[in-house]
Amino acid sequence: MTRQDVFAAAVLASWPFNALAQPAASPPKPIMPPSIRLATLQDLPAMVALLIQDAEARRSLDPVLWRVAVDASTRIEGAAGAALNGSQASARELWFVAEHGDRIVGVTHAMLVPVPSIYDGAAGSPGLLLDDCFISSDAPPGIADALLVATEVALIAAGAPRLIASCPAAGRLRPLYERHGYEPVTLYMAKHHLSPASLPPNVRKAGANDVPGIVKRSAEHRRTLARINPRFWRIHPEADSRFGTWMRRSLTFADRDMLVSVEAGGVHGYVIAQPIAPLLVPAAHEVTTIGVVDDFYDEDFAHVSALSAGASSSTNLLIAAEGAFARRAIDCALVVCPAGWSSKISLLEQRDYRTAKLWMLRR
């Protein structure tokens, strides 16, 4: 699908919002409808200015997690400019702008995201509205909705079977997404000021001999995810072998720590503390001080609604992951947690994690 095709789809999406006119009973007034279109390189200065405002607003919610880079403007210009460059542009990544009068008053950033190999991607790549979507505070009413709908239509036209929106938990766009049928599916729970503690009891670095036990626990993890939200987590039939291959490869990576909790000689739980993916952090922010925990499972929270008494194994795994981050000069951890997994959320809250951002799935 060409960018022209995407643009045509987006224009169709914007038509309902050309009718932002007064009710029929009101005297007719001239109205300048919003122009929703694909961004171009000529829009880059205005986009950078808006996205700096966006970054500052995000930093105000959590100054430690969302540190703004000294060269934030340059980073934004480089990231967005590469996507807008005609020779590098891809239909998998989209930037839209809302223009009112002669000003850019809103921007959305979206893409088709690959499905991890352990999940079934036969239906196609989902469409993701990234965190760096922003509407100016003085934008006329209706523009946020028009821009969102145009972006959604473009993603669907590009083949997205499902739509996801990413935003801060207390961000300004969350009510917009909720109004359009999005609801939290994944929580990103943050904790600051990590301690470089030594390994707790019964926790050690993982080795090749632990991979079968990790795969077994991962299979339990995936079955639980599929029960929580089968529309979002569709398990690939070869997930176990694929995950095992990835775990053996991950053991060779120097940028992460793989840890297991052991009881009665077997793997009771596992955690991987690793660098955060750029997909999760807008270009304006520093990423070197943020670590992410995505692969984390323990029998302590095998029951979705009830955490096991004491939860010592899972707690010790978290302590070990935090220590691993701290020793790498990472002072903020983001743990990925399904919104419907109450026992896991409870464990994280007991360790002073709080929800910082969301992935929201459109119903």
C-alpha positions in Angstrom: 0.0 0.0 0.0 1.4 3.4 -1.0 1.5 6.5 1.1 -1.0 8.0 -1.4 -3.4 5.2 -0.7 -3.1 5.8 3.0 -3.7 9.5 2.5 -6.8 8.8 0.5 -8.2 6.6 3.3 -7.4 9.3 5.8 -9.2 12.0 3.8 -12.3 9.8 3.8 -12.0 9.5 7.5 -11.9 13.2 8.0 -15.2 13.9 6.1 -17.5 13.5 9.0 -15.5 16.1 10.9 -15.9 18.7 8.1 -19.4 19.0 9.5 -18.3 20.7 12.7 -20.9 23.3 12.0 -23.4 24.8 14.4 -26.7 23.0 15.1 -29.4 23.6 12.4 -31.3 25.9 14.7 -28.3 28.3 15.0 -27.7 31.0 12.5 -25.2 29.8 9.9 -21.6 30.9 10.5 -18.6 30.5 8.3 -16.4 27.6 9.6 -12.9 26.6 8.6 -13.0 22.8 8.8 -9.8 21.1 10.1 -7.4 19.7 7.5 -6.3 16.3 8.4 -3.4 15.0 6.2 -0.2 13.1 6.1 2.7 15.1 7.4 5.4 16.3 5.1 9.0 17.4 5.6 7.8 21.0 5.4 5.7 20.3 8.6 8.8 19.2 10.6 9.5 22.5 12.4 5.9 22.8 13.6 5.8 19.1 14.6 9.0 19.4 16.6 7.6 22.4 18.5 4.4 20.4 19.3 6.3 17.3 20.3 8.6 19.3 22.7 5.4 20.5 24.4 4.3 16.9 24.5 7.6 15.8 26.1 7.4 18.5 28.7 3.8 17.5 29.6 4.9 13.9 30.0 7.9 14.9 32.1 5.5 16.8 34.4 3.7 13.5 35.2 7.0 11.7 36.2 10.2 13.7 36.0 12.4 10.7 36.7 10.9 8.3 34.2 10.4 10.9 31.4 13.6 12.8 31.5 13.8 15.1 28.5 17.0 14.8 26.5 19.2 17.9 26.2 19.1 17.5 22.4 15.4 16.6 22.4 14.6 18.8 19.4 17.4 17.2 17.3 16.2 13.7 18.2 12.6 14.4 17.3 13.7 16.0 14.0 15.9 13.0 13.2 13.3 10.3 14.0 10.3 12.0 12.4 12.4 13.3 9.5 13.6 9.8 8.6 10.0 8.6 8.5 8.9 11.5 6.3 11.8 11.3 3.9 10.4 10.1 0.6 13.3 7.6 0.1 12.8 6.0 3.5 9.1 6.4 4.1 7.1 3.3 4.8 3.4 2.6 4.9 4.1 0.8 8.2 4.9 4.1 9.9 2.6 7.1 9.6 2.7 10.7 10.8 -0.5 12.7 10.5 -1.1 16.4 11.2 -4.1 18.5 11.9 -4.0 22.0 10.4 -6.3 24.8 11.4 -6.0 28.0 9.5 -2.3 28.3 8.8 -1.1 26.4 12.0 -0.3 22.7 12.8 -2.4 22.1 16.0 -2.1 18.3 16.3 0.0 15.4 15.4 -0.3 11.6 15.5 2.4 9.0 15.1 1.3 5.4 14.3 2.7 2.2 12.9 2.0 -1.4 12.2 3.9 -3.4 14.9 5.3 -6.9 14.3 3.7 -9.7 16.3 6.3 -11.4 18.6 7.1 -14.9 17.3 5.5 -16.7 20.2 2.1 -15.2 19.4 -0.1 -16.0 16.4 0.2 -13.1 13.8 -1.8 -14.8 11.1 -4.4 -12.1 11.2 -1.8 -9.4 10.6 0.2 -6.7 12.5 -1.8 -4.6 14.9 -1.9 -0.8 14.5 -0.4 1.2 17.3 -0.9 4.8 18.1 2.4 5.7 19.8 3.0 7.9 22.8 4.1 10.9 20.8 0.6 12.0 19.7 -0.3 15.5 20.8 -3.1 18.0 20.4 -2.4 21.7 21.1 -4.3 23.1 24.1 -5.8 25.8 21.8 -6.9 23.4 19.0 -10.6 23.9 18.1 -13.1 21.4 19.4 -13.3 18.3 17.2 -9.8 18.3 15.9 -8.6 15.6 18.3 -11.4 13.3 17.3 -10.9 14.0 13.6 -7.1 13.3 13.8 -7.7 10.1 15.7 -10.3 8.7 13.4 -8.2 9.6 10.3 -5.2 7.7 11.8 -7.4 4.7 12.7 -8.8 4.5 9.2 -5.3 4.7 7.7 -4.1 1.9 10.0 -7.0 -0.3 9.1 -6.5 0.4 5.4 -2.9 -0.6 5.8 -4.0 -4.0 7.1 -4.3 -3.6 10.9 -6.8 -6.2 12.4 -6.7 -4.5 15.8 -5.9 -1.1 17.1 -3.9 -0.2 20.2 -3.2 3.3 21.7 -0.2 4.0 24.0 -0.3 6.9 26.4 0.6 7.9 30.0 -1.9 6.7 32.5 -2.7 10.3 33.5 -2.1 11.7 30.0 -4.4 14.2 28.3 -5.3 11.8 25.5 -6.5 9.0 27.6 -10.1 10.3 27.8 -10.1 10.7 24.0 -9.1 7.1 23.6 -11.7 5.9 26.1 -14.4 7.9 24.4 -13.5 6.0 21.1 -13.8 2.6 22.7 -10.2 1.9 23.9 -9.6 0.2 27.3 -6.4 -0.8 29.1 -5.0 -4.1 28.1 -1.4 -3.7 29.4 0.0 -1.7 32.3 3.6 -0.3 32.4 4.3 0.0 36.1 7.3 2.1 37.1 9.6 2.3 40.1 12.4 4.7 40.7 15.6 4.8 42.8 16.6 1.2 42.6 19.0 -0.4 45.0 22.1 -2.5 43.9 21.3 -5.2 46.4 23.0 -8.6 46.3 21.1 -11.6 45.0 18.3 -12.6 47.4 18.0 -16.2 48.7 17.1 -18.9 46.1 17.7 -16.5 43.2 20.6 -16.9 40.8 21.6 -16.1 37.2 20.0 -18.3 34.7 22.1 -20.8 32.7 21.5 -23.1 29.7 20.3 -25.9 32.0 17.5 -23.6 33.2 16.0 -23.1 29.8 13.6 -26.1 29.9 12.2 -24.9 33.3 11.9 -21.3 32.0 10.0 -22.6 28.9 7.6 -24.6 31.2 6.9 -21.5 33.3 6.5 -19.4 30.2 3.9 -21.8 28.8 1.9 -21.3 32.1 2.3 -17.6 31.7 1.0 -17.6 28.1 -2.0 -19.7 28.9 -2.9 -17.2 31.6 -2.5 -14.3 29.2 -4.8 -16.1 26.7 -7.5 -16.5 29.4 -7.2 -12.9 30.4 -7.7 -11.5 26.9 -7.8 -14.0 24.1 -8.3 -11.3 21.5 -5.0 -9.7 22.3 -2.9 -12.7 23.2 -3.2 -15.4 20.6 -0.6 -18.1 21.3 1.3 -19.6 18.4 1.3 -23.4 18.2 5.1 -23.5 18.2 5.4 -21.0 21.0 7.4 -23.3 23.3 10.1 -24.2 20.8 10.4 -20.6 19.6 10.6 -19.2 23.2 13.2 -21.8 24.1 15.3 -20.8 21.1 15.0 -17.1 22.1 16.0 -17.9 25.7 19.1 -19.7 24.7 20.0 -16.8 22.4 19.2 -14.3 25.2 21.7 -15.9 27.5 24.5 -14.7 25.1 23.4 -11.0 25.2 25.6 -8.8 27.5 22.9 -6.1 27.8 20.5 -8.0 30.0 20.2 -10.1 33.1 18.3 -13.4 33.2 17.5 -14.6 36.6 15.6 -17.6 38.1 14.1 -18.4 41.4 14.7 -22.0 42.4 12.7 -24.2 44.8 13.1 -28.0 45.3 15.7 -28.0 42.4 13.3 -26.6 39.8 12.5 -23.2 38.3 9.8 -21.6 40.4 9.9 -18.3 38.4 12.1 -16.2 36.1 12.7 -12.6 35.2 14.6 -10.8 32.5 15.9 -7.3 33.2 16.8 -5.6 29.9 17.1 -2.3 28.0 13.9 -0.6 27.1 12.8 -0.7 23.4 12.7 2.6 21.6 9.1 1.8 20.6 8.1 2.4 24.2 9.8 5.8 24.7 9.2 8.9 22.5 12.4 10.2 20.8 12.5 13.3 23.1 13.3 11.3 26.2 16.4 9.7 27.6 16.3 5.9 27.4 19.6 4.9 29.0 18.3 5.3 32.6 15.1 3.1 32.0 15.1 -0.7 32.1 12.1 -2.9 31.2 10.9 -6.2 32.6 8.6 -7.9 30.1 9.4 -11.6 30.7 8.4 -12.1 34.3 6.5 -15.0 35.8 6.4 -16.9 39.0 4.1 -19.5 40.5 3.4 -17.0 43.3 0.9 -15.2 41.0 -0.2 -18.2 38.9 -3.8 -17.5 40.2 -4.9 -14.4 38.5 -7.0 -13.1 41.4 -4.9 -14.2 44.4 -1.3 -13.8 45.3 0.2 -16.7 47.2 0.9 -16.1 50.9 4.3 -14.3 51.4 5.1 -14.4 47.7 8.7 -14.7 48.6 9.9 -16.2 45.3 8.4 -13.5 43.1 9.4 -10.7 45.5 13.0 -11.9 45.5 13.0 -12.1 41.7 11.8 -8.4 41.5 14.5 -7.4 44.1 17.1 -9.2 42.0 16.0 -7.5 38.8 16.0 -4.1 40.4 19.5 -4.8 41.7 20.6 -5.8 38.2 19.3 -2.5 36.8 21.0 -0.5 39.5 24.4 -2.1 38.9 24.0 -0.9 35.2 23.3 2.7 36.3 19.6 2.3 35.4 17.5 4.0 38.1 14.0 3.4 36.7 12.3 0.1 36.0 9.1 -0.4 33.9 7.4 -3.7 34.5 4.9 -4.9 31.8 1.8 -6.3 33.4 -1.6 -7.3 31.9 -4.4 -5.0 33.1 -6.5 -8.1 34.1 -3.9 -9.9 36.2 -4.8 -8.7 39.7 -2.4 -10.8 41.7 0.6 -9.6 39.6 -0.5 -6.0 40.0 -0.8 -6.6 43.7 2.7 -7.9 43.9 4.1 -4.9 42.0 2.2 -2.4 44.1 3.6 -4.0 47.3 7.0 -3.3 45.8 6.1 0.4 45.2 5.4 0.1 41.5 2.8 2.5 40.1 1.1 2.5 36.6 2.9 5.1 34.5 1.6 4.3 31.0 -0.9 2.1 29.2 -1.5 0.1 26.1 -5.2 0.4 25.4 -7.0 -2.0 23.0 -9.9 -0.8 21.0 -13.0 -2.8 21.6 
